[in-house]
Amino acid sequence: MDVTFDLVVRLLFTLERLEAIARRMHPPALPEVVAPLGAEAAALRRALDAFLAMDWPDAEAEFRDRAEYAAETALAACEGLQEAATALETRARPARGAMHQVARAVEAAYPLAAVVPAVSRWFLEPSRRSDDALLDRLAPRSANPPVGVLHADNETDTRGGFSLYVPESYDPSVAAPLIMALHGGSGHGRLFLWNWVREARSRGAILVAPTALGATWSMMAPEADNAHLAHILALVSKHYRIDPAHRLLTGMSDGGTFTMVSGMHEGSPFTHLAPAAASIHPLLLSMADPARLRGLPIYMIHGAIDWLFPVETARDAQQSLLESGARLTYREIEDLSHAYPRDENTAILDWLLES
């Protein structure tokens, strides 16, 4: 097998495995979930060694370096998860760090989509991977305003910036739906972005992943991050045409909670809310604007085995939101712990675009 093809295949298999582990992240089950990763990582390492042993001409050095970096980052994520699986009672914290490495690995792989069709297909929803016309529209191009993955003061050691993905197929004559995705506590927008790129790329949606001003979102003084989100939305809207009827605010954990805090206030610019694994206390709902809640489309997701925010809190919130008149879709997922449900993204976008 051609060594370049072998490396790409192994890299994509490993990324697929890592994403599956992220979806099934539950501290007590981590050793079992991570166990198959050793063989996957060993196969990727062998493929990378063979790839690097080739005699690369100077003209292809950039591709070689990008592919090497993506593979090494994926291997680092594998190592981090394997270490977290042996951490016994303290698995949750090292596992979160390893998940950050998974996001970095996916970020490192994305530039390969510009030159390797198999990678470009992988960065699409599975149902759209055979759509050659879509792949053609997503071919790299120079554009003004720029398209692709962009970052505004959003290195992972900084707070208060944002990352942006504008599909390469963006047409300024057509208003694009917007996804603003909020990371969890101690998370970062640059990393959380990659939970949504595949779906945004497939659907022509503009994706924004802000980083909170502080270590997490300003629950107790929401005006700070509310202003932050409004500023980012105004900046993006200045350069790109946004569909005013389809502005989704979504988030995970603290980001899901702040989705509700921010999205329920009277002046919110968002048309749809989709909190996942959030803590939605009845007191929070009692502070919401009743007129804003009536008829507000909300897609709420919670795991039945969430170890941080027990599912009973979500069930209570479900009842309160229905009584408030919100247009609620409630998804309680039997095998979901306190993890981001990537497999719900397609359904969320179907719901967004159809309502």
C-alpha positions as CSV (number, residue, x, y, z in Angstrom):
1,M,0.0,0.0,0.0
2,D,1.2,3.5,-0.8
3,V,2.8,4.9,2.4
4,T,1.0,8.3,2.1
5,F,-2.4,6.6,1.6
6,D,-1.6,4.3,4.5
7,L,-0.8,7.2,6.8
8,V,-4.0,9.1,5.9
9,V,-6.2,6.0,6.4
10,R,-4.6,5.3,9.8
11,L,-4.9,8.9,10.8
12,L,-8.6,9.1,9.9
13,F,-9.2,5.7,11.7
14,T,-7.5,7.0,14.8
15,L,-9.4,10.3,14.8
16,E,-12.6,8.3,14.4
17,R,-11.7,6.2,17.4
18,L,-10.8,9.3,19.4
19,E,-14.1,11.0,18.6
20,A,-16.0,7.8,19.6
21,I,-14.1,7.8,22.9
22,A,-15.0,11.4,23.5
23,R,-18.7,10.6,22.9
24,R,-18.5,7.7,25.4
25,M,-16.4,9.5,28.0
26,H,-17.5,8.3,31.4
27,P,-14.8,8.0,34.1
28,P,-15.8,4.6,35.5
29,A,-15.9,3.1,31.9
30,L,-12.7,4.8,30.7
31,P,-10.4,1.8,30.9
32,E,-12.8,-0.4,28.8
33,V,-13.4,2.4,26.3
34,V,-9.8,3.2,25.8
35,A,-8.5,-0.4,25.7
36,P,-8.7,-0.8,21.8
37,L,-6.8,2.4,21.3
38,G,-3.4,0.8,21.8
39,A,-3.5,-1.2,18.6
40,E,-4.9,1.8,16.7
41,A,-2.0,4.0,17.9
42,A,0.6,1.4,17.2
43,A,-0.7,1.1,13.6
44,L,-0.6,4.9,13.2
45,R,3.0,5.0,14.5
46,R,4.1,2.3,12.0
47,A,2.5,4.2,9.2
48,L,4.1,7.5,10.3
49,D,7.5,5.9,10.5
50,A,7.2,4.6,7.0
51,F,5.9,7.9,5.8
52,L,8.8,9.8,7.3
53,A,11.4,7.3,5.9
54,M,10.5,8.4,2.4
55,D,12.8,10.7,0.5
56,W,10.6,13.9,0.3
57,P,11.4,16.5,-2.4
58,D,11.5,20.1,-1.1
59,A,8.3,21.0,-3.0
60,E,6.3,18.5,-0.9
61,A,7.9,19.4,2.5
62,E,4.9,21.4,3.6
63,F,2.6,18.5,3.1
64,R,5.0,16.1,4.8
65,D,5.3,18.4,7.8
66,R,1.5,18.9,8.1
67,A,0.8,15.2,7.9
68,E,3.5,14.5,10.5
69,Y,2.1,17.1,12.9
70,A,-1.4,15.8,12.6
71,A,-0.3,12.2,13.2
72,E,1.9,13.1,16.1
73,T,-0.9,15.2,17.7
74,A,-3.3,12.3,17.3
75,L,-0.7,9.9,18.9
76,A,-0.3,12.4,21.8
77,A,-4.1,12.3,22.3
78,C,-4.0,8.5,22.4
79,E,-1.2,8.6,25.0
80,G,-3.1,11.1,27.1
81,L,-6.2,9.0,27.1
82,Q,-4.3,5.8,28.0
83,E,-2.7,7.6,30.9
84,A,-6.1,9.0,32.1
85,A,-7.5,5.4,32.0
86,T,-4.9,4.4,34.6
87,A,-5.6,7.3,36.9
88,L,-8.2,5.5,39.0
89,E,-10.5,7.9,41.0
90,T,-8.9,11.0,39.4
91,R,-9.7,10.0,35.8
92,A,-12.0,12.9,35.0
93,R,-9.4,15.7,35.1
94,P,-6.7,14.0,33.0
95,A,-9.4,12.7,30.6
96,R,-10.5,16.4,30.0
97,G,-6.9,17.2,29.1
98,A,-6.7,14.3,26.7
99,M,-9.9,15.5,25.1
100,H,-8.2,18.9,24.4
101,Q,-5.5,16.9,22.6
102,V,-8.1,15.2,20.5
103,A,-9.4,18.7,19.4
104,R,-5.8,19.7,18.6
105,A,-5.4,16.5,16.5
106,V,-8.5,17.3,14.5
107,E,-7.4,20.9,14.0
108,A,-4.0,19.7,12.8
109,A,-5.6,17.3,10.3
110,Y,-7.9,19.9,8.7
111,P,-5.4,21.6,6.4
112,L,-4.9,18.2,4.8
113,A,-8.4,18.5,3.5
114,A,-7.2,21.0,0.9
115,V,-5.0,18.4,-0.8
116,V,-6.3,15.0,0.2
117,P,-9.9,14.2,-0.9
118,A,-10.3,11.5,1.7
119,V,-9.6,14.0,4.4
120,S,-12.0,16.5,2.9
121,R,-14.7,13.8,2.8
122,W,-14.0,12.9,6.5
123,F,-14.7,16.6,7.4
124,L,-18.3,16.2,6.2
125,E,-21.4,14.6,7.7
126,P,-21.3,10.8,6.8
127,S,-24.4,11.1,4.6
128,R,-22.7,13.8,2.5
129,R,-19.3,12.2,2.0
130,S,-20.2,10.9,-1.5
131,D,-21.5,14.3,-2.6
132,D,-18.9,15.2,-5.2
133,A,-20.6,18.5,-6.1
134,L,-20.3,19.6,-2.5
135,L,-16.7,18.7,-2.4
136,D,-16.1,20.8,-5.5
137,R,-17.8,23.8,-3.8
138,L,-15.5,23.3,-0.8
139,A,-12.3,23.3,-2.8
140,P,-9.8,25.8,-1.4
141,R,-10.0,29.3,-2.9
142,S,-9.0,32.9,-2.2
143,A,-12.0,34.9,-1.0
144,N,-12.8,38.3,0.3
145,P,-14.0,38.2,3.0
146,P,-11.9,35.2,3.9
147,V,-13.2,31.6,4.3
148,G,-12.0,28.6,6.2
149,V,-10.8,28.4,9.7
150,L,-9.9,31.8,11.2
151,H,-8.9,32.9,14.7
152,A,-9.2,36.2,16.4
153,D,-6.9,36.6,19.4
154,N,-7.7,33.0,20.3
155,E,-4.5,31.1,21.1
156,T,-5.3,28.5,23.8
157,D,-3.3,30.4,26.5
158,T,-5.5,33.5,26.1
159,R,-9.1,34.3,27.1
160,G,-11.8,36.4,25.4
161,G,-11.0,35.8,21.7
162,F,-13.0,33.7,19.2
163,S,-12.5,31.2,16.4
164,L,-14.5,31.2,13.3
165,Y,-15.3,28.7,10.5
166,V,-16.7,30.0,7.3
167,P,-17.4,27.2,4.8
168,E,-15.3,27.4,1.6
169,S,-18.6,27.3,-0.3
170,Y,-19.7,30.5,1.3
171,D,-21.7,32.7,-1.1
172,P,-22.1,36.3,0.0
173,S,-25.4,36.6,-1.9
174,V,-27.0,34.0,0.3
175,A,-27.7,34.5,4.0
176,A,-26.0,31.7,6.0
177,P,-27.3,30.2,9.2
178,L,-25.2,30.9,12.3
179,I,-24.0,28.4,15.0
180,M,-22.4,30.0,18.1
181,A,-21.0,27.2,20.2
182,L,-19.9,27.7,23.8
183,H,-17.2,25.6,25.4
184,G,-17.5,24.0,28.9
185,G,-15.9,25.2,32.1
186,S,-12.1,25.6,31.8
187,G,-12.5,24.9,28.1
188,H,-11.6,27.0,25.1
189,G,-13.4,28.1,21.9
190,R,-10.5,27.2,19.6
191,L,-10.8,23.6,20.8
192,F,-14.6,23.5,21.0
193,L,-14.9,24.7,17.4
194,W,-14.1,21.2,16.1
195,N,-17.2,19.7,17.6
196,W,-19.2,21.5,14.9
197,V,-16.9,22.0,11.8
198,R,-18.1,18.9,10.0
199,E,-21.8,19.9,10.2
200,A,-21.2,23.6,9.4
201,R,-19.1,22.6,6.4
202,S,-21.8,20.2,5.2
203,R,-24.7,22.7,5.6
204,G,-23.1,26.0,4.7
205,A,-23.4,27.4,8.2
206,I,-21.1,29.9,9.7
207,L,-19.7,28.7,13.0
208,V,-18.4,30.9,15.8
209,A,-16.7,29.5,18.9
210,P,-16.0,32.2,21.5
211,T,-13.7,31.8,24.5
212,A,-15.2,33.1,27.8
213,L,-13.6,36.2,29.3
214,G,-12.8,34.2,32.5
215,A,-12.1,30.6,33.2
216,T,-15.8,29.9,32.5
217,W,-18.9,31.8,31.5
218,S,-20.0,34.7,33.7
219,M,-23.1,33.0,35.2
220,M,-23.3,35.4,38.2
221,A,-22.7,38.5,36.2
222,P,-24.1,37.5,32.7
223,E,-23.9,41.0,31.3
224,A,-20.1,40.6,30.9
225,D,-20.2,37.6,28.5
226,N,-23.5,38.7,27.1
227,A,-21.8,41.8,25.8
228,H,-18.9,39.7,24.7
229,L,-21.1,37.4,22.6
230,A,-23.0,40.4,21.2
231,H,-19.8,42.1,20.1
232,I,-18.5,39.0,18.4
233,L,-21.8,38.5,16.6
234,A,-21.8,42.1,15.4
235,L,-18.3,41.8,14.2
236,V,-19.0,38.6,12.2
237,S,-22.2,40.0,10.8
238,K,-20.3,43.0,9.6
239,H,-18.2,40.8,7.3
240,Y,-20.6,37.9,6.5
241,R,-24.3,37.7,5.6
242,I,-26.1,36.0,8.4
243,D,-29.6,34.6,8.2
244,P,-31.6,36.5,10.9
245,A,-34.1,33.7,11.3
246,H,-31.5,31.0,12.0
247,R,-29.1,32.0,14.8
248,L,-28.3,29.1,17.0
249,L,-26.7,29.5,20.4
250,T,-25.5,26.1,21.8
251,G,-23.0,24.9,24.3
252,M,-21.8,22.0,26.5
253,S,-21.8,21.9,30.3
254,D,-21.2,25.5,31.6
255,G,-21.5,26.5,28.0
256,G,-24.9,24.9,27.9
257,T,-25.9,26.6,31.1
258,F,-24.8,29.9,29.7
259,T,-26.7,29.2,26.5
260,M,-29.8,29.4,28.7
261,V,-28.7,32.3,30.8
262,S,-27.8,34.4,27.8
263,G,-30.5,33.1,25.4
264,M,-33.4,33.7,27.7
265,H,-32.8,37.3,28.3
266,E,-35.0,39.8,26.6
267,G,-32.4,41.3,24.3
268,S,-30.9,38.0,23.1
269,P,-30.1,38.1,19.3
270,F,-30.4,34.3,19.0
271,T,-33.4,32.6,17.6
272,H,-32.8,29.0,18.8
273,L,-31.1,27.5,21.8
274,A,-29.5,24.0,22.2
275,P,-28.0,23.4,25.6
276,A,-26.2,20.1,26.2
277,A,-25.3,18.6,29.6
278,A,-26.3,21.8,31.3
279,S,-27.2,22.7,34.8
280,I,-30.6,24.5,34.5
281,H,-31.8,25.3,38.0
282,P,-35.4,26.3,38.6
283,L,-34.1,29.6,40.0
284,L,-32.5,30.3,36.6
285,L,-35.8,29.8,34.8
286,S,-37.6,31.9,37.3
287,M,-35.4,34.9,36.3
288,A,-36.1,34.5,32.6
289,D,-38.3,36.9,30.7
290,P,-41.7,35.1,30.3
291,A,-42.4,36.8,27.0
292,R,-39.0,35.6,25.7
293,L,-39.6,32.0,26.7
294,R,-43.0,31.7,25.2
295,G,-42.6,30.0,21.8
296,L,-38.8,30.0,22.0
297,P,-37.3,27.0,20.2
298,I,-35.1,25.0,22.6
299,Y,-33.4,21.7,21.9
300,M,-32.2,20.3,25.2
301,I,-29.9,17.3,25.5
302,H,-28.9,15.4,28.7
303,G,-27.3,12.1,29.4
304,A,-29.0,9.6,31.6
305,I,-25.7,8.8,33.3
306,D,-24.3,12.3,33.6
307,W,-22.1,12.2,36.7
308,L,-21.7,16.0,37.1
309,F,-25.2,17.3,36.5
310,P,-27.7,14.5,37.4
311,V,-30.4,13.9,34.9
312,E,-33.1,14.7,37.4
313,T,-32.2,18.4,37.1
314,A,-32.8,18.2,33.3
315,R,-36.1,16.5,33.8
316,D,-37.2,19.3,36.2
317,A,-36.1,21.9,33.7
318,Q,-38.0,20.1,31.0
319,Q,-41.2,20.4,32.9
320,S,-40.6,24.0,33.8
321,L,-39.8,24.9,30.2
322,L,-42.9,23.2,28.9
323,E,-45.0,25.1,31.5
324,S,-43.4,28.3,30.3
325,G,-44.6,27.8,26.8
326,A,-41.2,27.2,25.2
327,R,-41.2,25.1,22.0
328,L,-39.1,22.4,23.7
329,T,-37.4,19.3,22.1
330,Y,-36.0,17.2,25.0
331,R,-33.5,14.4,24.3
332,E,-32.5,12.2,27.2
333,I,-29.8,9.9,25.9
334,E,-29.4,6.6,27.8
335,D,-25.7,6.0,27.3
336,L,-24.5,9.6,27.5
337,S,-22.5,10.7,30.4
338,H,-21.1,14.2,30.9
339,A,-19.8,14.4,27.4
340,Y,-20.6,16.3,24.2
341,P,-23.1,14.3,22.0
342,R,-21.6,14.9,18.6
343,D,-24.1,12.5,17.1
344,E,-26.9,14.9,17.9
345,N,-25.5,17.7,15.7
346,T,-27.2,16.6,12.6
347,A,-30.5,16.4,14.3
348,I,-30.0,19.9,15.9
349,L,-29.3,21.4,12.5
350,D,-32.3,19.7,10.9
351,W,-34.4,21.1,13.7
352,L,-32.8,24.6,13.3
353,L,-33.2,24.8,9.6
354,E,-36.8,23.4,9.5
355,S,-38.1,25.7,12.2
